[in-house]
């Protein structure tokens, strides 16, 4: 074996093993130095090979990253191109929006100024206390048959005018309640009497106001044959329903009443009878406000 082959064989062994082998073989110092130099060169060659491999791997990685970047750029370009095509297609298919209709030339303010102002609402009519109202009884009144609490109905027979205006129209409903009643036929020596307090006035079906007016009619006891007469005939429609003394012919009571067409209270022996259709006169005790 020549020296070159021998040294190459030693380079393949670990450094410690080669040194021991050389020492055992009695190798010279020169031979040992050559072995060490060969080992160093081998290590350097191995390191260079590793560096070359790492550089090659880095180059491959850089190439892969470059290819990936190129693909991303290509994909972005395709997406931009597709978006541009879609925008162009939408623009081509879009229709122009219709124009709004023209508004009338006349402004609302001018129209409002031209419209006339509505008239003010009519003021209510005040009917003063003491006003007399002629009422035709729809319900007969009797001191014999009526009881306290019975409702009595009637209707106005002529318009009541206030300041030239109709305050209470003909036909307005009037109603009240029997508050006093004395039957002469049931009480010996008693004076027959019937009293009604009228409390409601309704000009029409939708309106009603409270009123206060009292109607009282009395007769005479059993001893007087002409008790409870009421004048009639030519006095029809007048305010004549007061009690009349048969001898003196003078009004002796403050009782309100009237007759129409000869209707009159009748004496049935000892009762006061006022048939339906009799016209009586009511005097309002309170002022009444009538809204139109």
C-alpha positions in Angstrom: 0.0 0.0 0.0 1.4 3.3 -1.0 1.4 6.4 1.3 -1.5 8.1 -0.6 -3.8 5.1 -0.2 -2.9 4.7 3.3 -3.6 8.3 4.2 -7.0 8.1 2.5 -7.9 5.1 4.5 -7.0 6.9 7.7 -9.3 9.8 6.7 -12.3 7.6 6.8 -11.6 6.7 10.5 -12.5 8.9 13.4 -9.7 11.1 14.5 -9.1 9.4 17.8 -9.1 5.9 16.4 -6.8 6.9 13.6 -4.4 8.4 16.1 -4.4 5.3 18.3 -3.9 3.1 15.3 -1.0 5.2 14.1 0.5 5.2 17.6 0.1 1.4 17.9 1.7 0.9 14.6 4.5 3.1 15.6 3.8 5.7 12.9 5.9 8.7 12.8 5.0 12.2 13.7 4.9 13.2 10.1 2.4 10.6 9.3 0.1 11.8 12.2 0.2 15.4 10.9 -0.8 14.2 7.4 -3.7 12.4 8.9 -4.9 15.4 10.8 -4.7 17.6 7.7 -6.7 15.0 5.8 -9.4 15.0 8.4 -9.6 18.8 8.4 -10.0 18.8 4.7 -12.7 16.1 4.8 -14.6 18.1 7.4 -14.4 21.2 5.4 -15.6 19.4 2.3 -18.5 18.0 4.3 -19.4 21.5 5.6 -19.2 22.9 2.1 -21.5 20.1 0.9 -24.0 20.9 3.6 -23.9 24.6 2.8 -24.4 23.8 -0.9 -27.5 21.7 0.0 -28.9 24.5 2.2 -28.3 27.0 -0.6 -30.0 24.7 -3.1 -33.0 24.3 -0.7 -33.2 28.1 -0.2 -33.2 28.6 -4.0 -36.0 26.0 -4.4 -38.0 27.8 -1.7 -37.5 31.2 -3.4 -38.6 29.7 -6.7 -41.7 28.3 -5.1 -42.6 31.6 -3.5 -42.0 33.4 -6.7 -44.3 31.1 -8.6 -47.0 31.5 -5.9 -46.7 35.3 -6.1 -47.0 35.1 -9.9 -50.1 33.0 -9.6 -51.7 35.4 -7.1 -51.0 38.4 -9.4 -52.5 36.4 -12.3 -55.6 35.6 -10.2 -56.0 39.3 -9.2 -55.8 40.4 -12.8 -58.5 37.9 -13.8 -60.8 39.0 -11.0 -60.3 42.7 -12.0 -61.1 41.8 -15.6 -64.3 39.9 -14.6 -65.5 42.8 -12.4 -65.0 45.3 -15.2 -67.0 43.1 -17.6 -69.9 42.8 -15.0 -69.9 46.5 -14.5 -70.1 47.1 -18.2 -72.9 44.7 -18.6 -74.9 46.3 -15.7 -74.4 49.7 -17.2 -75.6 48.6 -20.6 -78.7 46.9 -19.2 -79.7 49.8 -16.8 -82.7 51.9 -17.9 -82.8 55.6 -17.3 -85.0 56.6 -14.3 -88.3 58.3 -15.2 -88.4 62.0 -14.5 -90.8 63.2 -11.8 -94.1 64.7 -12.8 -94.2 68.4 -12.9 -95.9 70.0 -9.9 -98.7 72.5 -10.4 -97.5 76.0 -10.8 -99.8 77.5 -8.3 -98.2 77.2 -4.8 -100.3 76.0 -1.8 -99.8 79.3 0.0 -101.5 81.2 -2.8 -104.4 78.7 -2.9 -104.8 79.0 0.9 -104.8 82.8 0.7 -107.5 82.7 -2.0 -109.8 80.5 0.1 -112.3 82.5 2.2 -112.2 82.2 5.9 -114.9 80.1 7.4 -117.6 82.0 9.2 -117.6 82.0 13.0 -119.9 79.5 14.6 -123.3 81.0 15.6 -123.6 82.0 19.2 -126.1 80.3 21.5 -129.4 81.9 22.2 -130.1 82.7 25.8 -133.8 82.4 26.8 -134.3 84.6 29.9 -136.1 83.5 33.0 -139.8 84.5 32.9 -140.3 83.5 29.2 -143.7 81.9 28.6 -144.0 78.7 26.4 -147.3 77.3 25.2 -147.3 73.5 25.5 -149.9 71.0 24.3 -150.2 68.1 26.7 -149.6 64.7 25.1 -150.4 62.9 28.3 -153.7 63.5 30.2 -153.4 64.8 33.7 -155.8 63.7 36.5 -155.8 64.2 40.2 -157.6 60.9 40.5 -155.5 58.6 38.3 -152.0 60.1 38.3 -149.5 59.4 41.1 -146.4 61.3 42.2 -143.5 60.4 39.9 -145.6 59.9 36.8 -143.9 61.4 33.7 -146.0 64.0 31.7 -145.2 64.7 28.1 -146.1 67.7 25.9 -144.9 69.7 22.8 -144.4 73.3 22.1 -147.3 74.7 19.9 -145.6 77.9 18.6 -142.1 79.2 18.1 -140.5 81.1 20.9 -138.6 84.1 19.4 -135.6 85.8 21.0 -134.0 88.8 19.2 -135.6 87.8 16.0 -134.3 84.2 16.2 -136.2 81.0 16.8 -135.0 80.0 20.3 -137.6 77.2 20.8 -139.1 75.7 17.6 -142.6 74.4 17.3 -142.8 70.8 18.1 -140.0 70.8 20.7 -140.6 68.1 23.3 -141.3 69.1 26.9 -141.5 66.6 29.8 -142.0 66.7 33.5 -143.0 64.8 36.6 -146.1 64.8 38.8 -144.9 66.2 42.1 -148.2 67.0 43.9 -151.6 65.4 43.8 -154.7 65.6 45.9 -157.8 63.5 45.0 -161.0 65.0 46.2 -163.0 61.9 45.7 -160.8 60.0 48.1 -160.4 62.6 50.7 -163.7 64.1 52.1 -163.7 67.8 52.0 -160.3 68.0 50.3 -159.6 70.4 47.4 -158.5 68.4 44.4 -155.1 69.5 43.0 -152.5 68.3 40.5 -149.0 69.7 40.2 -146.4 69.0 37.5 -142.7 70.2 37.5 -141.4 70.3 33.9 -137.7 69.7 33.8 -136.7 68.9 30.2 -136.9 70.7 26.9 -135.7 68.9 23.7 -135.6 71.0 20.5 -134.8 67.9 18.5 -133.8 64.2 19.0 -130.1 65.1 19.5 -130.4 68.0 22.0 -132.0 68.4 25.4 -131.6 71.1 28.0 -132.8 71.3 31.6 -135.6 73.7 32.5 -137.5 74.6 35.6 -141.2 75.4 35.3 -144.1 74.4 37.6 -147.7 73.8 36.5 -150.4 73.5 39.2 -154.2 73.1 38.7 -156.7 73.0 41.5 -160.4 72.6 41.8 -162.9 73.2 44.6 -164.2 70.9 47.3 -167.3 68.7 46.9 -169.6 71.6 47.9 -169.0 73.7 44.8 -170.6 72.3 41.6 -168.6 74.6 39.3 -165.2 73.7 40.8 -162.1 73.9 38.6 -163.7 75.6 35.6 -161.4 77.2 33.0 -162.6 79.8 30.7 -162.7 78.8 27.0 -164.2 79.9 23.7 -162.8 83.2 22.6 -159.9 83.0 25.0 -158.4 79.9 23.2 -154.6 80.0 23.0 -154.3 82.9 25.5 -152.7 82.6 28.9 -156.0 82.1 30.8 -155.5 79.0 32.9 -155.8 80.7 36.3 -158.4 79.7 38.8 -161.6 81.8 38.3 -164.1 82.7 41.0 -167.6 81.9 39.7 -169.2 84.9 41.5 -166.7 87.7 41.0 -165.1 86.5 37.7 -161.7 87.5 39.0 -158.4 85.7 38.8 -157.7 84.6 42.4 -154.7 82.3 42.0 -151.2 82.3 40.5 -151.7 79.0 38.6 -150.5 78.8 35.0 -152.5 77.3 32.3 -154.2 77.8 28.9 -156.8 76.2 26.7 -157.1 75.7 23.0 -160.2 75.0 20.9 -162.4 75.1 24.0 -160.5 72.3 25.9 -160.8 72.8 29.7 -160.3 71.1 33.0 -163.4 69.3 34.0 -165.0 68.6 37.4 -165.9 65.0 37.8 -167.4 65.5 41.2 -164.3 66.2 43.1 -161.3 65.8 40.8 -159.2 67.8 38.3 -159.1 66.3 34.9 -157.0 67.8 32.1 -157.3 65.8 28.9 -154.5 65.3 26.3 -154.4 68.1 23.7 -155.0 70.8 26.3 -152.7 73.8 25.8 -151.1 75.1 29.0 -148.7 78.0 29.5 -145.4 77.4 31.2 -143.2 80.1 32.6 -139.5 79.4 32.7 -138.0 79.8 36.2 -134.5 79.7 34.9 -132.5 81.1 32.0 -131.9 78.5 29.3 -129.0 78.5 26.8 -130.0 77.0 23.4 -127.1 76.1 21.2 -127.8 76.0 17.5 
